[in-house]
Amino acid sequence: MSSRTLAIVAYLLSLPGALAVLAVRRQDAFAAFHARQSLVIAVWAAVAPVLWAVAAWALAWVPTVGALLGVLLFALLLAAYAALALAWVLGMVYAAQGRARCLPLPGAAAR
C-alpha cells in the first residue's frame, strides 16, 4: 500500500487504524505522522467526555449554579467534538493530498 493510502486508513479506522499503521509501517514517516495525529484525535475524543463527567459531577455539589455550570461545560464538550471532527476531516484531506501538515489541535501533540 502507498503512504497516502495508509495515512487515510489511519484516519478512517480511527484508533485501530492508527495503531495498525504504526505497528506495520512505523518507518514510513508520512504514514506514521498521520497515524500519530489520528491517534491523538481518537484519544482526545475518548478522554473529553470523561473529563466533562468528572467536572460536572464535582460542580453538581455547588448549590444553585452547579447544574448550570455542568450544562455549560456540556456545550464546551460539544464544541470540542466539533473541533475534533473538523481536525479529523482536515487530516484526511491532507493525507489524500500527500501533505504532512500539522492539524490545529492535535498537531503539536503528534510530533
HUKALIN-V794709 format. One record per pair of residues at least 12 apart in sequence whose C-alpha atoms are under 7 Angstrom apart, sorted by the first residue. I is the first residue (numbers start at 1). GAP is how many residues later the second one is. Records with the same first field share a line. If there is no record, write none. Layout:
I: GAP + GAP
//
This chain:
3: 27 + 28
4: 27 + 91 + 92 + 94
6: 15 + 25
7: 24 + 27 + 28 + 88
8: 84 + 87 + 88
10: 24 + 25 + 28
11: 27 + 77 + 81
14: 24 + 25 + 28
15: 24 + 27
18: 17 + 18 + 20 + 21
21: 14
22: 13
30: 70
36: 74
37: 69 + 70 + 73
40: 66 + 70
41: 43 + 65
45: 36
48: 29
49: 28
52: 21 + 22 + 25
56: 14
87: 16
91: 12
//
